[in-house]
């Protein structure tokens, strides 16, 4: 592990950049500056973030899953990629670092980081960066506005959940179908039934685009679809039921040997969906039914997402165009457009989605699957961890 300030007898200093990507924040490292994969890397990352601790007071995490993320970047040896990107999710309450998924919001900051750090050659006015996500083995394409050799920050692109506007970043997820399982519909069916141990049965759609998701009609869980994250996360019986659905769906598609091996898993992401309706968002603003095509609430690691995960939005958008899925039913005739407007707890996210019908729902393919994001470098410096963690 290369360090800048390893002369300290008790702490190790490692260069890093704090970046916002979409509606999340992460510590960005050059992969060469952190330990290789394994227990030493996990100890270092948990100590850097302050995990486990609900406040993460002794680290850089912000006490929420959306601010407890890490990205590790290096030049790629692949001919079809410019950089390799490994995403890590630090749990807040549990002593855990997860690598089993990608984060779409943090993905949007990878290309600006790579440009500003000299990992790819900057070209004005747009630099295209091909990103190999090592978590899923998929390729993402990011188009970044560049000025004077650096990623632009100022612009007129607004995204729900981030104050103000910024320079638009276009993220293309067209080549991420079957990211973890190799199939858009891992079970081959647009709808499956999952039985809980208490006897309740739920119809779900299990879809894998950008990341695997298990999509559930909010009404089947006794929800309206307009609930906000604090209320969902505080309902422990609901969270446990969703966690069991996730675990059993994960077992069904080969993510886990047995569903009891995991508790409140990260994958598949759980997305509760409902048709459009007026609702009040986290900022106490009213989102009109006419301004969205679908309401969605996303749960992972036992908590409701404060907005909407980028990869989760990609999978939800893909599912909306697959005949027979619960998302397709919730969207209805609104699935005939080239975009999906997802109403989430912080407003509305617009996703570009253009599908081509296949002979079967599982054969659906996409000419466009992507979204607009903004990203910004917040701080560059050195993160310190005690030597017993390094």
C-alpha positions as CSV (number, residue, x, y, z in Angstrom):
1,X,0.0,0.0,0.0
2,X,1.5,3.3,-1.1
3,X,1.1,6.1,1.5
4,X,1.9,9.8,1.6
5,X,2.4,10.2,5.3
6,X,3.6,6.9,6.7
7,X,6.2,8.5,8.9
8,X,3.5,8.8,11.7
9,X,4.2,6.1,14.3
10,X,0.5,5.6,15.1
11,X,-1.4,6.5,11.9
12,X,-1.2,5.9,8.2
13,X,-2.2,8.6,5.7
14,X,-3.6,7.6,2.4
15,X,-4.4,10.0,-0.4
16,X,-8.1,10.2,-1.4
17,X,-10.8,12.4,-2.9
18,X,-14.2,12.9,-1.5
19,X,-16.7,13.1,-4.4
20,X,-20.4,13.4,-4.8
21,X,-21.8,11.3,-7.6
22,X,-25.5,11.8,-8.2
23,X,-27.3,11.6,-4.9
24,X,-24.5,9.8,-3.1
25,X,-21.0,10.5,-1.7
26,X,-17.9,8.3,-1.7
27,X,-14.2,8.2,-0.8
28,X,-12.3,7.7,-4.1
29,X,-8.9,6.0,-4.0
30,X,-6.4,5.0,-6.6
31,X,-6.4,1.2,-6.2
32,X,-2.7,1.1,-5.7
33,X,-3.0,3.2,-2.6
34,X,-5.2,0.7,-0.7
35,X,-4.4,-2.9,0.4
36,X,-5.2,-5.7,-2.1
37,X,-8.5,-7.4,-1.9
38,X,-9.0,-9.3,1.3
39,X,-9.3,-8.8,5.1
40,X,-6.6,-6.1,5.2
41,X,-8.5,-4.0,2.7
42,X,-11.8,-4.5,4.5
43,X,-10.2,-3.4,7.8
44,X,-8.8,-0.3,6.2
45,X,-12.0,0.7,4.5
46,X,-14.1,0.2,7.6
47,X,-11.7,2.2,9.7
48,X,-11.6,5.0,7.1
49,X,-15.4,5.2,7.1
50,X,-16.0,4.7,10.8
51,X,-17.9,1.4,10.5
52,X,-19.6,0.0,12.4
53,X,-21.1,2.9,14.3
54,X,-24.5,4.5,13.6
55,X,-22.9,7.9,13.6
56,X,-19.6,6.8,12.0
57,X,-18.1,9.5,14.3
58,X,-14.6,8.2,14.0
59,X,-14.4,8.1,10.3
60,X,-15.5,9.8,7.1
61,X,-18.9,8.2,6.7
62,X,-22.0,10.4,7.1
63,X,-24.1,8.0,9.1
64,X,-26.2,7.0,6.1
65,X,-25.7,4.3,3.5
66,X,-25.7,6.9,0.7
67,X,-22.7,8.6,2.3
68,X,-20.9,5.4,3.3
69,X,-19.5,4.4,-0.1
70,X,-16.0,3.8,-1.5
71,X,-14.7,3.7,-5.1
72,X,-11.3,2.3,-6.1
73,X,-10.0,3.2,-9.5
74,X,-7.1,2.1,-11.8
75,X,-6.2,2.2,-15.4
76,X,-7.6,-0.8,-17.1
77,X,-5.7,-3.5,-18.9
78,X,-8.7,-4.4,-21.0
79,X,-8.8,-3.2,-24.6
80,X,-12.5,-2.3,-24.3
81,X,-12.2,-0.2,-21.1
82,X,-10.3,2.8,-20.0
83,X,-10.5,2.3,-16.2
84,X,-11.4,-0.4,-13.8
85,X,-13.7,0.6,-11.0
86,X,-14.4,-1.4,-7.8
87,X,-17.3,-0.2,-5.6
88,X,-17.5,-1.0,-1.9
89,X,-20.5,-0.3,0.4
90,X,-19.7,0.1,4.0
91,X,-22.5,-0.8,6.3
92,X,-23.3,1.7,9.0
93,X,-24.6,-0.5,11.8
94,X,-23.0,-3.8,10.9
95,X,-19.3,-4.7,10.7
96,X,-19.4,-5.3,7.0
97,X,-18.0,-4.2,3.6
98,X,-19.9,-5.3,0.6
99,X,-18.7,-5.8,-3.0
100,X,-21.6,-7.7,-4.4
101,X,-23.1,-4.8,-6.4
102,X,-22.4,-1.5,-8.1
103,X,-23.7,1.9,-7.3
104,X,-25.0,3.9,-10.2
105,X,-24.8,7.2,-8.5
106,X,-21.1,6.7,-7.6
107,X,-20.5,5.4,-11.0
108,X,-21.3,8.8,-12.4
109,X,-18.3,10.3,-10.5
110,X,-15.8,7.7,-11.8
111,X,-15.1,9.4,-15.2
112,X,-14.7,12.9,-13.7
113,X,-12.2,11.4,-11.1
114,X,-10.4,9.6,-13.8
115,X,-10.1,12.7,-16.0
116,X,-9.0,15.0,-13.2
117,X,-6.5,12.4,-11.9
118,X,-4.9,11.9,-15.3
119,X,-6.0,8.3,-15.7
120,X,-7.6,9.1,-19.1
121,X,-6.7,11.7,-21.6
122,X,-9.1,14.7,-21.5
123,X,-10.7,15.8,-24.8
124,X,-12.9,18.9,-25.1
125,X,-15.8,19.4,-25.1
126,X,-16.8,15.8,-24.3
127,X,-14.6,13.0,-23.0
128,X,-16.0,9.5,-23.3
129,X,-14.8,7.1,-20.6
130,X,-15.3,3.4,-20.8
131,X,-15.7,2.0,-17.3
132,X,-15.2,-1.7,-16.4
133,X,-17.1,-2.3,-13.1
134,X,-15.3,-5.2,-11.5
135,X,-18.2,-5.9,-9.1
136,X,-20.5,-7.0,-11.9
137,X,-18.1,-7.4,-14.8
138,X,-20.1,-5.0,-16.9
139,X,-19.1,-2.0,-19.0
140,X,-20.5,1.4,-18.5
141,X,-20.0,4.4,-20.8
142,X,-19.8,7.9,-19.3
143,X,-19.8,11.1,-21.3
144,X,-18.3,14.0,-19.4
145,X,-18.1,17.7,-20.3
146,X,-14.5,18.9,-20.1
147,X,-12.9,22.4,-20.0
148,X,-9.2,23.2,-19.8
149,X,-8.4,19.5,-19.3
150,X,-10.7,19.0,-16.3
151,X,-14.2,17.7,-15.8
152,X,-16.7,20.6,-15.8
153,X,-18.7,21.3,-12.7
154,X,-21.0,24.2,-13.6
155,X,-24.0,23.6,-15.8
156,X,-27.8,23.6,-16.0
157,X,-28.5,19.9,-15.3
158,X,-30.7,19.5,-12.3
159,X,-31.3,16.1,-10.6
160,X,-33.8,15.5,-7.8
161,X,-32.1,15.2,-4.4
162,X,-29.2,17.5,-5.2
163,X,-29.5,21.3,-4.7
164,X,-28.8,23.5,-7.6
165,X,-27.5,22.4,-11.0
166,X,-24.3,21.1,-12.5
167,X,-22.6,19.9,-15.7
168,X,-24.5,17.0,-17.2
169,X,-22.9,13.5,-17.2
170,X,-24.5,11.0,-19.5
171,X,-24.4,7.4,-18.2
172,X,-25.1,4.5,-20.6
173,X,-26.1,1.2,-19.1
174,X,-27.2,-0.5,-22.3
175,X,-24.6,-3.3,-22.0
176,X,-25.4,-4.2,-18.4
177,X,-28.3,-6.7,-18.9
178,X,-27.7,-9.8,-16.7
179,X,-25.1,-7.9,-14.7
180,X,-24.9,-10.6,-12.0
181,X,-26.8,-13.6,-13.4
182,X,-26.3,-13.3,-17.1
183,X,-30.0,-13.0,-17.8
184,X,-32.4,-10.1,-17.9
185,X,-35.0,-12.4,-16.3
186,X,-32.9,-14.7,-14.2
187,X,-35.8,-17.1,-13.5
188,X,-37.1,-16.9,-17.1
189,X,-40.4,-15.5,-15.9
190,X,-41.7,-11.9,-15.6
191,X,-43.5,-12.8,-12.3
192,X,-42.6,-15.3,-9.6
193,X,-44.2,-16.1,-6.3
194,X,-42.2,-16.1,-3.0
195,X,-43.6,-17.6,0.1
196,X,-42.6,-16.3,3.5
197,X,-42.2,-18.5,6.6
198,X,-45.3,-16.9,8.1
199,X,-47.4,-18.2,5.2
200,X,-47.8,-15.0,3.3
201,X,-47.2,-15.2,-0.5
202,X,-46.0,-12.4,-2.7
203,X,-45.9,-11.9,-6.4
204,X,-42.6,-10.4,-7.5
205,X,-40.6,-9.6,-10.6
206,X,-36.9,-10.5,-10.5
207,X,-35.0,-8.5,-13.1
208,X,-31.2,-8.1,-13.6
209,X,-30.1,-5.0,-15.5
210,X,-27.3,-3.0,-14.0
211,X,-28.0,-4.9,-10.8
212,X,-30.5,-7.6,-9.8
213,X,-33.7,-6.3,-8.3
214,X,-36.7,-7.9,-6.8
215,X,-39.7,-5.7,-7.6
216,X,-42.8,-5.8,-5.4
217,X,-46.1,-4.0,-5.7
218,X,-46.3,-1.7,-2.8
219,X,-50.0,-2.5,-2.2
220,X,-49.1,-6.2,-1.6
221,X,-47.1,-5.0,1.4
222,X,-49.9,-2.9,2.7
223,X,-48.3,0.3,1.5
224,X,-49.7,3.2,-0.5
225,X,-46.4,3.7,-2.3
226,X,-46.0,7.3,-1.0
227,X,-44.3,6.4,2.3
228,X,-41.0,8.1,3.0
229,X,-37.8,6.5,4.1
230,X,-37.9,7.1,7.9
231,X,-41.4,5.5,8.2
232,X,-40.4,2.5,6.0
233,X,-37.0,1.9,7.8
234,X,-38.7,2.3,11.2
235,X,-41.2,-0.5,10.5
236,X,-39.1,-3.4,11.5
237,X,-41.7,-6.0,10.7
238,X,-41.9,-4.6,7.1
239,X,-38.1,-4.5,6.8
240,X,-37.8,-8.1,8.0
241,X,-40.5,-9.2,5.5
242,X,-38.7,-7.4,2.6
243,X,-35.4,-8.8,3.7
244,X,-36.8,-12.3,3.6
245,X,-38.2,-11.7,0.1
246,X,-34.8,-10.4,-1.0
247,X,-32.9,-13.4,0.5
248,X,-35.3,-15.9,-1.0
249,X,-35.2,-14.2,-4.4
250,X,-31.4,-14.2,-4.1
251,X,-31.3,-17.9,-3.4
252,X,-33.6,-18.5,-6.4
253,X,-31.3,-16.8,-8.8
254,X,-28.1,-18.2,-7.4
255,X,-26.7,-15.3,-5.3
256,X,-26.9,-17.3,-2.1
257,X,-26.7,-21.1,-1.4
258,X,-29.5,-20.7,1.2
259,X,-31.7,-17.8,2.0
260,X,-31.0,-18.1,5.7
261,X,-27.3,-17.5,5.0
262,X,-28.0,-13.8,4.7
263,X,-30.0,-11.3,6.8
264,X,-31.3,-8.0,5.3
265,X,-29.1,-8.4,2.2
266,X,-27.9,-5.8,-0.2
267,X,-28.8,-7.9,-3.3
268,X,-31.1,-8.2,-4.9
269,X,-32.2,-4.6,-4.3
270,X,-35.9,-4.5,-3.3
271,X,-38.0,-1.9,-5.1
272,X,-41.6,-1.3,-4.1
273,X,-43.6,0.1,-7.0
274,X,-46.9,1.8,-7.4
275,X,-48.8,3.7,-10.1
276,X,-48.5,7.5,-10.1
277,X,-50.3,9.5,-7.5
278,X,-49.8,12.9,-5.8
279,X,-47.4,12.6,-2.8
280,X,-45.3,14.8,-0.5
281,X,-41.6,14.2,-0.8
282,X,-38.9,14.5,1.9
283,X,-38.5,18.3,1.3
284,X,-42.3,18.7,1.8
285,X,-42.9,19.5,-1.8
286,X,-45.9,17.9,-3.6
287,X,-45.0,15.7,-6.5
288,X,-47.9,15.6,-8.9
289,X,-49.1,12.3,-10.4
290,X,-48.9,13.9,-13.8
291,X,-45.1,14.5,-13.3
292,X,-44.2,10.8,-12.8
293,X,-44.8,7.5,-14.5
294,X,-44.2,5.4,-11.4
295,X,-43.7,5.7,-7.7
296,X,-40.8,3.7,-6.3
297,X,-39.2,3.1,-2.9
298,X,-35.9,1.1,-2.7
299,X,-34.6,-1.0,0.2
300,X,-31.2,-2.4,0.7
301,X,-29.2,-3.6,3.7
302,X,-32.3,-3.2,5.8
303,X,-32.9,0.5,5.1
304,X,-35.0,2.5,2.7
305,X,-32.9,4.6,0.3
306,X,-33.1,8.3,0.7
307,X,-33.8,8.8,-3.0
308,X,-33.3,6.1,-5.7
309,X,-30.2,4.1,-6.5
310,X,-28.8,4.7,-9.9
311,X,-28.4,1.0,-10.7
312,X,-31.8,0.4,-9.1
313,X,-33.4,3.0,-11.4
314,X,-31.8,1.3,-14.5
315,X,-33.2,-2.1,-13.5
316,X,-36.6,-0.6,-12.7
317,X,-36.6,1.2,-16.1
318,X,-35.7,-2.0,-17.9
319,X,-38.4,-3.9,-16.0
320,X,-41.0,-1.3,-17.0
321,X,-40.5,-2.3,-20.7
322,X,-40.6,-6.1,-20.1
323,X,-44.2,-7.4,-20.8
324,X,-45.8,-9.0,-17.8
325,X,-43.6,-7.6,-15.0
326,X,-45.2,-5.9,-12.0
327,X,-43.4,-2.7,-13.1
328,X,-44.8,-2.9,-16.6
329,X,-48.3,-3.3,-15.1
330,X,-47.8,-0.3,-12.7
331,X,-46.6,1.9,-15.6
332,X,-49.3,0.8,-18.0
333,X,-49.7,2.8,-21.2
334,X,-47.0,5.2,-20.1
335,X,-44.5,2.5,-21.1
336,X,-44.8,3.7,-24.7
337,X,-42.5,6.7,-24.3
338,X,-38.7,6.8,-24.5
339,X,-38.3,7.8,-20.8
340,X,-39.4,6.6,-17.4
341,X,-40.1,9.2,-14.7
342,X,-39.6,7.6,-11.3
343,X,-41.1,9.4,-8.4
344,X,-38.9,8.7,-5.4
345,X,-38.6,10.2,-1.9
346,X,-36.6,13.3,-3.1
347,X,-38.5,14.0,-6.3
348,X,-38.6,12.6,-9.8
349,X,-35.7,10.9,-11.7
350,X,-36.0,10.6,-15.5
351,X,-34.4,7.6,-17.1
352,X,-33.9,7.1,-20.9
353,X,-35.2,3.7,-21.9
354,X,-35.9,2.5,-25.5
355,X,-36.7,-1.2,-25.7
356,X,-37.0,-3.7,-28.6
357,X,-39.6,-6.5,-28.0
358,X,-38.4,-10.1,-28.3
359,X,-40.2,-13.3,-28.9
360,X,-40.6,-13.7,-25.2
361,X,-40.4,-11.2,-22.3
362,X,-36.9,-12.5,-21.4
363,X,-35.7,-11.7,-24.9
364,X,-36.5,-7.9,-24.5
365,X,-33.4,-5.8,-25.6
366,X,-32.6,-2.2,-25.3
367,X,-31.4,0.5,-27.7
368,X,-31.0,3.0,-24.9
369,X,-30.8,2.6,-21.1
370,X,-29.2,5.5,-19.3
371,X,-29.6,8.6,-17.2
372,X,-28.3,12.1,-16.6
373,X,-26.3,12.7,-13.4
374,X,-24.0,15.4,-12.0
375,X,-20.9,14.9,-9.9
376,X,-18.5,17.1,-8.1
377,X,-15.1,16.9,-6.4
378,X,-15.7,18.0,-2.8
379,X,-12.3,17.6,-1.2
380,X,-8.9,16.1,-2.0
381,X,-6.4,15.2,0.7
382,X,-5.3,12.5,3.0
383,X,-7.5,10.1,5.1
384,X,-5.8,8.8,8.3
385,X,-6.4,5.4,9.9
386,X,-4.7,4.0,13.0
387,X,-1.8,1.6,12.1
388,X,-3.7,-1.3,13.6
389,X,-6.2,-1.0,10.7
390,X,-3.6,-0.4,8.0
